[in-house]
Amino acid sequence: MRRVEKCIIALILIVQLLILLKLLEDVSQKGIRRWWIKPYLHANLRDRYGAFSTLFVYFAIHSQEDFYDFLHMDLDSFIDLHELVHKKLIKKSWRTPLRPELRLAVVLHYLAHGGCAKNDAWLFLIGRSTIYAIIPEVCRILNSVLIPKYVKFPTKKEWLQIADGFESHWNFPNYIGALDGKHFRIVKPKNSGVKFRNYKKYDLLATCDATLRITWFNLGDYGSYSDTSVFAVSDLARKLRNNEANIPPPRQLPNLSTQTSFVFVADEIFGLSKHLIKPFARKNDLSKEEKID
């Protein structure tokens, strides 16, 4: 009888061992978490050794030059930006959320240094999945707060101020902006096919005033589109066509009785219109007298 009991106990142990091995195999195959938060990501370690509590604070106190290199922004600008967006950066969670200033610093560092979320996660001691969620969230907040404040569409009075700036700085009357496009390289979005394939990559179209401050921009069109194609479907082109752009009526030129419309100036690839002019094409061989006239 004792021998039978020993066999039963041994059989139970073997079955339990097989079950345990099966569970461990399932864990390795399914990627079940070994812990909810990795040990080095706990808040107490982040507050002691993370880049925000060490480098950020040290640079802010002792080295403004290094602070600027760290975020591509000086401390005063960071404080001003934080004041604008901190209420929207506050998170509510049953766990202790990341502080607004930390969330902002992480995204600014990510944008300033070429964008490697994995490296920033290690640097600031933040979970990788967390930083992947923070970056687009904070960028949307910055977009929603800063664009209406700093790149709002000009009023009629503001167009006149821009025109006065061009006349005083560049001796160009009734000029309300320079229009041009800029392409820059990105990692193309998944499942986008050939839409972003282009030797110049990604498109930004913008206008600026006499001191190079952007007054309007259009960002995100496919790099395979030309500047004229992007501009033709932009909100600025639509407003100009429908007389909804707040452009002032024609004004008299200095020392002349001639009145002309207020215009943007673009390069030769753009088409002429009432509020858009361009230089003569380079292929046109103008005489010296024609150039002066």
MOQUI-V969215 format. One line per field, one symbol per residue. burial: b if it has 24 or more other C-alpha atoms within 12 Angstrom, else e. Layout:
burial: ???
//
This chain:
burial: eeeeeeeeeeeeeeeeeeeeeeeeeeeeeeeeeeeeeeeebebeebeeebbbbebbbeebeeeeeebbebbebbbeebeebbeebbebbeeeeeeeebbbbbbbbbbbbbeeeeeebeebbbbbbbbeebbbebbeebbebbeeeeeeeeeebbeeeebbbbbbbbeeeeebbbbbbbbbbbbeeeeeeeeeeeebeeeebbbbbbbbbbeeebbbbbebbbbebbbbebbeeeebbeebeeeebebbeeeeeeeeeeeebbbbbbeeebeeeebbbbeeeeeeeeeeeeeee
//
